[in-house]
Amino acid sequence: MTMLWEKSYPPGVQWDSQPALPTLVEDLDRAVATWPANPFLICMGQTMDFATFGALADRVAANLVKMGVGPGVHVGLHLPNTPHFVLAFYAVLKAGGVVVPLSPLDAERELTHKQTKADIRLIVSFAGLLDKLPLANGVRLVVAGPTDFAGKGLPPEALPAGALPFTALLAPAEAPAAGWPTRCLNDLATLQFSGGTTGLPKPAMLTHQNLSASADAYDTFSRFLGLTPGQERLLVVLPLFHIYALDTLMVRALRNGYCMILHPRWDTDAVLDSIQEHKPTLFAGVPTMHRAIASSPRVKDIDFSSFKFVGSGGAPLPVELAHEFEAATGRPVLEGWGMSETSPAGTITPPHKRKVGSAGIPMPGITIEIRDLTDPHKGLGPNEKGEICIKGRNVTQGYYKQPEETREAFVDGLFRTGDIGYLDEDGFMFIVDRRKDMILSGGYNVYPRVVEEAIYEHPAVAEVIVIGIPDSYRGESAKAFVTLRPAAEPFTLEQLRAFLADKLGRHELPVALEFRDLLPKTAVGKLWKQPLVAEERAKAAATAA
């Protein structure tokens, strides 16, 4: 059966591509053998080639085995974007273990929750991050430092009691006498916590096949870009603990012999300096990063001609921001969509056929269906709004030790994403909103993203979040939280409603407006509604009392 989106594919790219897949450990061994002298990591003033990386990964894996890491053992990586993360990731897998990426920005309560839910037995963290890292009972700790690769590990007095320095993992060590554990495609590779923007994060089980299939989908679709194995350079500022960077950047970089230019955190000037110095060919970010570049006073002095691809994901890309970035850099931004549970492949925008406001078309090997919101067994046709559901070799089998949540997450073999959207007649997917974010106002469905897109057209608005608040007459109504562009003047709610009058229906117009200096964001930089929803609920409860 021909799918709607196949006619929108770039020439020479097949949607039904299903090649044999390697495990991530096989990726490591092949990359080291193929590109030994090529640079793989540029970070912290040092460059590491593939041969050096492979040798160190073997050392770390061997020392982890001595510490008891093997099949069934879960290791947390509580690290910023440094070589430690990449080394530890592949070393844990080579030792037969399972990686659990942890955000250094998480609060203590959330880290405790993740350790418990993921059955973590060992954590690799970084000096300076330990104050907010509570260790569950029996969890061992390895601490990395900024000078580990210069031969200067952390002094004993800098380590908590019982902790090991990362340099202990870098010490020469023999491979296990019985050989490395055999890894299969169906073996668990990571427990990737979902974003947690709609509740407590859940550990999605991602196998070697899931991550390998996701990387292959991106590689297959990217053939039209003319990328050359062993030659491309990736600007990596997205945090590696997030699935977006972990798979689409790190896994693909190692698989294809690309060089990763790692930045521990976002710093606009440092990123622009890196673009000038290293001439990266690939850059993927979230909308807040694209906005920072486009609005920088230095942007006009930076040469972006080395970019072959600029991607945006992790959060909806406002149409106005896409235009602004392209005007400022001369490079289009291609939007995609995915999630932790899809490893994260989902959709991507074909450069030869872009549609404003769309997240693109399903990637190779991935099927997307729109299901009815009241009867999830009922499929919907083109341009009919419903819940976006997905299946493919990249999709998780469920949540670790959460059978009820797993059952609820699937229907007819499809993963239920919780996003509301539709496929048009050309197979382009349009995301309307998160199902849980939808506002029911006077019997009408109001989609916050639609309201946000309209507000972004206001010249004074930098960022906006729209949520539902209690309304005694309508049940719920929309409230907008806004940050302003530099030097922009605030406006009244009445002025905003007048501006939106020809863009939204009356039931969609905000009934409240609040200006903020900053809007809450998740660890990966996505605008985050949940804290604002919690604030408004607390206000409503206090008023009712």
C-alpha positions as CSV (number, residue, x, y, z in Angstrom):
1,M,0.0,0.0,0.0
2,T,1.3,3.4,-1.0
3,M,1.4,5.9,1.9
4,L,0.3,9.5,1.6
5,W,3.8,10.9,2.3
6,E,5.7,8.8,-0.2
7,K,5.0,11.2,-3.0
8,S,6.6,14.0,-0.9
9,Y,9.9,12.1,-0.5
10,P,13.1,13.6,-2.0
11,P,14.3,11.8,-5.2
12,G,16.3,8.7,-4.5
13,V,15.0,8.3,-0.9
14,Q,12.8,5.3,-0.2
15,W,10.2,5.3,2.7
16,D,10.1,1.5,3.0
17,S,13.9,1.2,3.5
18,Q,14.5,-1.6,6.1
19,P,18.2,-2.4,6.0
20,A,19.9,-4.7,8.4
21,L,20.9,-2.9,11.6
22,P,24.1,-3.0,13.7
23,T,24.1,-2.9,17.5
24,L,25.7,0.2,19.0
25,V,28.7,-1.8,20.1
26,E,29.2,-3.0,16.5
27,D,29.0,0.7,15.5
28,L,31.8,1.5,17.9
29,D,34.1,-1.2,16.7
30,R,33.5,-0.5,13.0
31,A,34.0,3.3,13.4
32,V,37.3,2.8,15.2
33,A,38.6,0.5,12.5
34,T,37.4,2.7,9.6
35,W,38.4,6.1,10.7
36,P,41.2,5.7,13.3
37,A,43.0,8.9,12.6
38,N,40.0,11.1,12.1
39,P,39.0,13.6,14.8
40,F,35.9,12.5,16.7
41,L,35.6,14.8,19.7
42,I,36.6,18.5,20.0
43,C,36.0,19.7,23.6
44,M,37.7,21.5,26.5
45,G,40.5,22.6,24.3
46,Q,41.4,19.1,23.2
47,T,40.8,16.9,20.1
48,M,40.4,13.1,20.4
49,D,40.6,10.9,17.3
50,F,38.6,7.7,16.8
51,A,41.5,5.4,17.6
52,T,42.1,7.1,21.0
53,F,38.4,7.1,21.7
54,G,38.2,3.4,21.0
55,A,41.2,2.5,23.2
56,L,39.8,4.6,26.1
57,A,36.3,3.1,25.7
58,D,37.8,-0.4,26.0
59,R,39.7,0.7,29.2
60,V,36.6,2.2,30.7
61,A,34.5,-0.8,29.8
62,A,37.1,-3.2,31.3
63,N,37.2,-1.3,34.5
64,L,33.4,-1.1,34.7
65,V,33.3,-4.9,34.3
66,K,35.6,-5.1,37.3
67,M,33.1,-3.0,39.2
68,G,30.4,-5.4,38.4
69,V,28.8,-3.8,35.4
70,G,27.4,-6.3,33.0
71,P,24.1,-7.5,31.5
72,G,21.2,-6.2,33.5
73,V,23.2,-3.6,35.4
74,H,21.9,0.0,35.0
75,V,24.4,2.9,35.1
76,G,23.3,6.5,35.4
77,L,25.2,9.2,33.5
78,H,24.8,12.5,35.3
79,L,27.2,14.5,33.1
80,P,27.4,17.6,30.9
81,N,28.5,17.6,27.3
82,T,32.1,16.4,27.8
83,P,34.0,13.4,26.4
84,H,33.2,11.6,29.7
85,F,29.6,11.2,28.6
86,V,30.4,9.7,25.2
87,L,33.1,7.4,26.6
88,A,30.9,6.2,29.5
89,F,27.9,5.6,27.2
90,Y,29.7,3.3,24.8
91,A,31.8,1.7,27.6
92,V,28.7,0.7,29.6
93,L,27.1,-0.8,26.5
94,K,30.4,-2.7,25.6
95,A,30.4,-4.0,29.2
96,G,26.9,-5.3,28.6
97,G,25.1,-2.8,30.8
98,V,22.3,-0.3,30.3
99,V,22.7,3.4,30.2
100,V,20.3,5.7,32.1
101,P,20.9,9.4,31.1
102,L,20.3,11.8,33.9
103,S,19.9,15.6,33.6
104,P,22.4,17.7,35.6
105,L,19.7,20.3,35.8
106,D,17.2,17.9,37.6
107,A,16.2,18.8,41.2
108,E,17.1,16.3,44.0
109,R,13.6,14.9,44.1
110,E,13.5,14.1,40.4
111,L,16.9,12.5,40.6
112,T,15.8,10.3,43.5
113,H,12.7,9.4,41.5
114,K,14.7,8.4,38.5
115,Q,17.3,6.3,40.5
116,T,14.5,4.4,42.1
117,K,12.4,3.9,38.9
118,A,15.4,2.8,36.8
119,D,17.1,0.5,39.4
120,I,20.4,2.4,39.0
121,R,23.4,0.8,40.7
122,L,26.2,3.1,39.6
123,I,26.3,6.8,38.7
124,V,29.0,8.7,36.8
125,S,28.8,12.3,37.7
126,F,30.9,15.5,37.4
127,A,32.7,17.6,40.0
128,G,30.5,20.6,40.8
129,L,27.3,18.6,40.3
130,L,27.4,16.5,43.4
131,D,25.6,18.9,45.8
132,K,22.3,18.1,44.0
133,L,22.9,14.4,43.5
134,P,21.3,12.3,46.3
135,L,22.5,8.7,46.1
136,A,19.9,6.0,46.7
137,N,20.9,3.1,49.0
138,G,23.7,1.0,47.5
139,V,24.4,3.2,44.5
140,R,28.1,3.6,43.8
141,L,29.6,6.9,42.5
142,V,32.3,7.7,40.0
143,V,33.3,11.4,39.7
144,A,34.7,13.0,36.6
145,G,36.7,16.3,36.5
146,P,37.7,18.9,33.9
147,T,41.4,17.7,33.8
148,D,40.9,14.0,33.6
149,F,42.2,13.7,30.0
150,A,45.2,15.9,30.8
151,G,46.4,13.2,33.3
152,K,45.3,15.2,36.4
153,G,42.4,13.5,38.1
154,L,40.5,14.8,41.1
155,P,42.5,14.7,44.4
156,P,41.1,12.3,47.0
157,E,39.9,15.2,49.2
158,A,37.6,16.3,46.4
159,L,35.8,13.0,46.3
160,P,32.9,12.0,48.5
161,A,33.5,9.0,50.8
162,G,33.5,5.8,48.8
163,A,33.6,7.5,45.4
164,L,36.1,6.7,42.7
165,P,37.7,9.3,40.3
166,F,36.9,8.9,36.6
167,T,40.7,8.5,36.0
168,A,40.4,5.1,37.7
169,L,38.2,4.0,34.8
170,L,40.9,5.3,32.3
171,A,43.6,3.2,33.9
172,P,45.0,0.4,31.6
173,A,42.9,-2.8,32.0
174,E,42.6,-6.1,30.2
175,A,39.5,-7.1,28.4
176,P,37.4,-9.7,30.3
177,A,39.0,-13.2,30.0
178,A,35.7,-14.6,28.8
179,G,35.4,-11.9,26.2
180,W,33.0,-9.0,25.9
181,P,29.3,-9.8,26.5
182,T,27.5,-10.5,23.2
183,R,24.9,-7.8,22.6
184,C,21.8,-8.4,20.4
185,L,19.5,-5.9,18.7
186,N,16.7,-6.6,21.1
187,D,18.9,-6.1,24.2
188,L,18.1,-3.0,26.3
189,A,20.5,-0.1,25.6
190,T,19.1,2.8,27.5
191,L,16.3,3.7,29.9
192,Q,15.4,7.1,28.5
193,F,13.1,9.2,30.7
194,S,10.3,11.0,28.9
195,G,10.4,14.7,29.1
196,G,8.1,14.9,32.1
197,T,6.3,18.0,30.8
198,T,2.9,16.4,31.4
199,G,3.7,14.5,34.7
200,L,6.4,12.5,36.4
201,P,9.0,11.2,33.9
202,K,8.7,7.6,32.9
203,P,11.6,5.4,31.8
204,A,11.1,4.3,28.2
205,M,12.9,1.1,27.3
206,L,15.1,1.7,24.2
207,T,16.9,-1.3,22.7
208,H,19.9,-1.3,20.5
209,Q,17.5,-1.8,17.6
210,N,15.4,1.2,18.6
211,L,18.4,3.6,18.7
212,S,20.0,2.0,15.6
213,A,16.8,2.2,13.6
214,S,16.3,5.8,14.5
215,A,19.8,6.8,13.5
216,D,19.4,4.8,10.2
217,A,16.1,6.7,9.5
218,Y,17.9,10.0,9.8
219,D,20.8,8.8,7.7
220,T,18.6,7.4,5.0
221,F,16.5,10.6,4.7
222,S,19.7,12.8,4.7
223,R,21.2,11.3,1.6
224,F,20.0,14.2,-0.4
225,L,22.2,16.5,1.6
226,G,25.4,15.1,0.1
227,L,26.9,14.2,3.5
228,T,30.3,12.4,3.3
229,P,31.2,9.8,5.9
230,G,34.3,10.7,7.8
231,Q,34.2,14.4,6.8
232,E,31.2,16.2,8.4
233,R,31.4,18.3,11.6
234,L,28.6,18.5,14.1
235,L,28.0,21.5,16.3
236,V,26.7,19.8,19.5
237,V,25.2,22.1,22.1
238,L,22.0,20.1,22.7
239,P,22.6,18.1,26.0
240,L,23.7,14.5,25.3
241,F,21.5,13.2,28.1
242,H,18.5,14.2,25.9
243,I,17.4,11.7,23.3
244,Y,17.4,14.4,20.6
245,A,21.2,14.8,20.9
246,L,22.0,11.3,22.1
247,D,20.7,9.6,18.9
248,T,20.5,12.1,16.1
249,L,23.9,13.6,16.9
250,M,26.1,11.3,19.0
251,V,25.1,7.9,17.7
252,R,25.0,9.1,14.1
253,A,28.4,10.9,14.5
254,L,30.2,7.8,15.6
255,R,28.4,5.6,13.1
256,N,29.4,7.9,10.2
257,G,32.8,9.0,11.3
258,Y,31.7,12.6,11.9
259,C,33.5,15.0,14.3
260,M,31.5,16.4,17.2
261,I,32.3,19.9,18.4
262,L,31.0,19.6,22.0
263,H,29.8,22.6,24.0
264,P,29.1,21.9,27.7
265,R,26.3,24.5,27.8
266,W,24.6,27.1,25.6
267,D,26.5,30.3,25.3
268,T,25.6,32.4,22.2
269,D,29.0,34.1,21.8
270,A,30.9,30.8,22.3
271,V,28.7,29.1,19.7
272,L,29.2,31.9,17.2
273,D,33.0,31.7,17.9
274,S,32.9,28.0,17.3
275,I,31.0,28.4,14.0
276,Q,33.8,30.8,12.8
277,E,36.6,28.6,14.0
278,H,35.5,25.1,13.2
279,K,33.1,25.6,10.3
280,P,30.5,23.0,11.3
281,T,28.4,21.5,8.6
282,L,25.5,20.3,10.7
283,F,23.7,22.0,13.5
284,A,20.5,20.8,15.3
285,G,18.9,22.8,18.1
286,V,15.7,23.8,19.8
287,P,13.8,27.0,19.0
288,T,15.3,28.9,21.9
289,M,18.8,28.3,20.4
290,H,17.7,29.5,16.9
291,R,16.2,32.6,18.5
292,A,19.4,33.4,20.4
293,I,21.5,33.1,17.2
294,A,19.0,35.1,15.0
295,S,18.7,37.9,17.6
296,S,22.5,38.2,18.4
297,P,24.0,41.5,17.3
298,R,27.0,39.5,16.0
299,V,24.9,37.4,13.5
300,K,25.6,39.7,10.6
301,D,29.4,39.2,11.0
302,I,29.3,35.4,11.1
303,D,29.7,33.2,8.0
304,F,27.1,30.4,8.1
305,S,28.0,29.1,4.6
306,S,29.5,25.9,6.0
307,F,26.1,24.7,7.2
308,K,24.7,21.9,5.0
309,F,21.8,21.3,7.4
310,V,20.1,23.2,10.3
311,G,17.5,21.3,12.2
312,S,15.0,22.2,14.8
313,G,13.2,19.8,17.2
314,G,12.3,19.2,20.8
315,A,9.6,21.8,20.7
316,P,7.3,23.4,18.1
317,L,9.2,25.9,15.9
318,P,7.2,29.2,15.6
319,V,6.7,30.1,11.9
320,E,7.9,33.7,12.5
321,L,11.1,32.4,14.1
322,A,11.9,30.1,11.2
323,H,11.6,33.1,8.8
324,E,13.7,35.2,11.2
325,F,16.5,32.6,11.4
326,E,16.7,32.1,7.7
327,A,16.8,35.9,7.0
328,A,19.6,36.3,9.6
329,T,21.8,33.4,8.5
330,G,20.9,32.6,5.0
331,R,20.2,29.0,6.0
332,P,16.7,27.4,6.2
333,V,15.7,25.6,9.3
334,L,14.1,22.2,8.7
335,E,11.7,21.2,11.5
336,G,11.2,17.7,12.7
337,W,9.2,15.9,15.4
338,G,10.0,13.0,17.7
339,M,10.0,12.0,21.3
340,S,11.9,9.9,23.8
341,E,9.7,6.9,23.1
342,T,10.6,7.0,19.4
343,S,14.3,7.2,19.9
344,P,13.5,10.0,18.7
345,A,12.8,9.6,14.9
346,G,9.4,10.6,13.8
347,T,9.0,13.2,11.1
348,I,11.3,15.5,9.2
349,T,10.9,18.3,6.6
350,P,12.0,17.6,3.1
351,P,13.9,20.7,1.9
352,H,12.5,20.5,-1.7
353,K,8.9,20.7,-0.4
354,R,8.4,22.7,2.8
355,K,5.0,23.6,4.2
356,V,4.6,26.4,6.7
357,G,3.7,25.2,10.1
358,S,4.3,21.5,9.4
359,A,6.6,19.2,11.3
360,G,7.3,17.4,8.0
361,I,6.6,13.8,6.8
362,P,7.2,10.4,8.4
363,M,10.8,9.3,8.2
364,P,11.9,6.0,6.5
365,G,10.5,2.9,8.1
366,I,8.0,4.9,10.2
367,T,4.2,4.8,9.9
368,I,2.0,7.5,11.4
369,E,-1.7,7.2,11.7
370,I,-4.3,9.7,13.1
371,R,-6.7,8.1,15.5
372,D,-10.1,9.4,16.7
373,L,-9.9,11.2,20.1
374,T,-12.9,9.4,21.5
375,D,-12.4,6.0,19.8
376,P,-8.7,5.3,19.4
377,H,-9.4,2.2,17.3
378,K,-10.9,4.4,14.5
379,G,-8.5,5.8,11.9
380,L,-9.0,9.2,10.4
381,G,-8.4,10.5,6.9
382,P,-6.4,13.4,5.5
383,N,-7.0,16.8,7.3
384,E,-9.0,15.2,10.1
385,K,-7.6,16.1,13.6
386,G,-7.0,13.4,16.1
387,E,-4.3,11.7,18.2
388,I,-1.0,11.1,16.4
389,C,0.0,7.5,16.7
390,I,3.2,5.9,15.4
391,K,5.0,2.6,14.8
392,G,8.4,1.5,13.6
393,R,11.5,-0.3,14.6
394,N,12.5,2.8,16.5
395,V,9.5,2.8,18.8
396,T,9.9,1.7,22.4
397,Q,8.3,-1.5,23.7
398,G,7.1,0.3,26.8
399,Y,8.0,1.7,30.1
400,Y,10.4,-0.1,32.5
401,K,8.4,-2.0,35.2
402,Q,5.3,0.0,34.4
403,P,2.9,-2.5,32.7
404,E,-0.3,-0.4,33.2
405,E,1.3,2.7,31.7
406,T,2.6,0.5,28.9
407,R,-0.8,-0.9,28.1
408,E,-2.4,2.6,28.0
409,A,0.4,3.8,25.7
410,F,-0.5,1.5,22.8
411,V,-3.5,0.9,20.6
412,D,-3.5,-1.7,17.7
413,G,0.3,-1.9,17.8
414,L,0.7,1.9,17.5
415,F,2.2,4.1,20.2
416,R,-0.1,6.9,21.3
417,T,1.9,10.0,21.4
418,G,-0.6,12.3,23.2
419,D,-0.1,14.9,20.5
420,I,-3.1,16.2,18.5
421,G,-2.6,16.8,14.8
422,Y,-3.4,15.7,11.3
423,L,-1.9,14.6,8.0
424,D,-2.7,16.6,5.0
425,E,-3.2,15.1,1.5
426,D,0.6,15.1,0.9
427,G,1.4,13.3,4.1
428,F,2.7,16.3,5.9
429,M,2.0,16.3,9.6
430,F,0.7,19.3,11.4
431,I,0.8,19.3,15.2
432,V,-2.1,21.2,16.8
433,D,-1.3,20.6,20.4
434,R,-0.7,18.2,23.3
435,R,-3.9,16.4,24.2
436,K,-3.3,17.2,27.8
437,D,-2.7,20.9,27.0
438,M,-6.0,21.3,25.1
439,I,-8.3,23.9,26.7
440,L,-12.0,23.2,26.7
441,S,-13.6,26.6,26.6
442,G,-17.4,26.9,26.5
443,G,-17.6,23.5,24.8
444,Y,-15.0,24.5,22.2
445,N,-11.6,22.9,21.8
446,V,-8.9,25.6,22.1
447,Y,-5.3,24.5,21.1
448,P,-2.6,26.6,22.9
449,R,-0.2,26.2,20.1
450,V,-2.6,27.8,17.6
451,V,-2.9,30.8,20.0
452,E,0.9,30.9,20.6
453,E,1.6,31.0,16.9
454,A,-0.7,34.0,16.5
455,I,0.8,35.8,19.4
456,Y,4.3,35.2,18.0
457,E,3.3,37.4,15.1
458,H,3.3,40.4,17.4
459,P,6.5,42.3,16.9
460,A,7.2,42.9,20.6
461,V,6.9,39.2,21.6
462,A,10.1,37.1,22.2
463,E,8.5,34.0,23.7
464,V,5.1,33.0,24.8
465,I,3.3,30.1,26.6
466,V,-0.4,29.8,26.6
467,I,-2.3,27.6,29.2
468,G,-5.8,27.1,30.3
469,I,-7.0,28.8,33.5
470,P,-10.3,28.3,35.4
471,D,-13.2,30.4,34.0
472,S,-16.5,30.4,36.0
473,Y,-18.5,31.0,32.8
474,R,-16.6,29.0,30.1
475,G,-15.0,26.4,32.3
476,E,-11.5,27.2,31.0
477,S,-10.0,30.1,29.0
478,A,-6.6,31.0,27.7
479,K,-4.0,32.9,29.5
480,A,-0.8,34.1,27.8
481,F,2.6,34.4,29.5
482,V,4.9,36.6,27.5
483,T,8.6,37.7,27.4
484,L,9.4,40.8,25.4
485,R,12.1,41.4,22.8
486,P,14.9,43.8,23.9
487,A,13.6,47.4,24.1
488,A,10.0,46.4,23.3
489,E,7.3,48.1,25.2
490,P,4.6,46.1,27.0
491,F,1.1,46.1,25.8
492,T,-2.3,45.6,27.5
493,L,-4.6,42.6,27.3
494,E,-7.0,44.7,25.2
495,Q,-4.3,45.6,22.8
496,L,-3.3,42.0,22.4
497,R,-6.9,40.8,21.8
498,A,-7.3,43.5,19.2
499,F,-4.1,42.4,17.5
500,L,-5.4,38.8,17.5
501,A,-8.9,39.6,16.4
502,D,-8.3,38.7,12.7
503,K,-6.2,35.7,13.6
504,L,-8.2,33.7,16.1
505,G,-11.8,33.0,16.9
506,R,-13.4,34.8,19.8
507,H,-13.3,31.6,22.0
508,E,-9.6,31.4,21.4
509,L,-8.7,34.9,22.5
510,P,-6.7,35.1,25.8
511,V,-8.6,36.4,28.8
512,A,-5.5,37.1,30.8
513,L,-2.0,38.3,30.1
514,E,1.2,38.3,32.2
515,F,4.7,39.5,31.4
516,R,7.7,37.6,32.7
517,D,11.4,38.3,32.5
518,L,11.9,34.6,31.8
519,L,9.6,31.7,31.0
520,P,10.3,28.2,32.5
521,K,12.2,25.8,30.4
522,T,13.0,22.1,30.6
523,A,16.6,20.9,30.8
524,V,16.9,20.7,27.0
525,G,15.6,24.3,26.6
526,K,11.9,23.6,25.7
527,L,9.4,26.1,27.0
528,W,7.7,24.3,29.9
529,K,4.0,24.8,30.7
530,Q,3.8,22.7,33.8
531,P,5.2,25.1,36.4
532,L,2.8,27.8,35.1
533,V,-0.1,25.4,35.3
534,A,0.8,24.6,38.8
535,E,1.0,28.3,39.8
536,E,-2.4,29.0,38.4
537,R,-3.9,26.0,40.1
538,A,-2.5,27.1,43.4
539,K,-3.9,30.6,42.9
540,A,-7.3,29.1,42.1
541,A,-7.2,26.9,45.1
542,A,-6.2,29.8,47.4
543,T,-9.1,31.9,46.0
544,A,-11.6,29.1,46.5
545,A,-10.5,28.7,50.1
